[in-house]
Amino acid sequence: MARSCAICGKVSMGGFNPQSSGMNRVRAHRRYQPNLQPLAVVEGGTLTRKLVCTRCRRTQTKKSR
């Protein structure tokens, strides 16, 4: 299973690491991972733990207030 947000579906994204040495500034590939945190979510009356990105987690706690 890929590491993705259970609510919004955010997944890892490709990018580059800037290289500071050398004349031609070669770019090195890297992956940017979403910041996933476990969150207890109520679904159909049962409490389940899901991996949720921090933006969705923040929105869920705002709705519950």
Beta strands, then each sheet from edge to edge (+ up, - down):
strand 1: 13-17
strand 2: 28-32
strand 3: 36-43
strand 4: 46-53
sheet 1: 1+ 2-
sheet 2: 3+ 4-
end
